[in-house]
């Protein structure tokens, strides 16, 4: 699979090159647990996307690294696609090379229509 083929709310197994790392932010989940998150711009010759890494995974990659992602997930955050490892995803450094990353086709810059997820009572 290539970055340019990624679709919202779908699984993703692909190889990407890390272009740049964003600032690490500290967040608190709804259950009160504290976590760190950072967005990395990753891509291949077909496009690029922001990849959100959490906690211990943040320090495992650097700009210039090529990584294999297995069973990742494309989520939608505030109308923007993000690549994540999700619950079952794995990430490891790759022996493959990616010479050029297409940052002009940044999938995270494109607005995605979000699905409404309401479980509340209907009012008639």
Secondary structure, DSSP 8 states (H G I E B T S, - for coil): --GGG--TTEEEEEEEEEEEE---EEEE-TTS-EEEEEEEEEEETTEEEEEEEEGGGGGG--TT-EEEEEEEEEEEETTEEEEE-TTT-EEEE-S--------SSBGGGSB--------S----
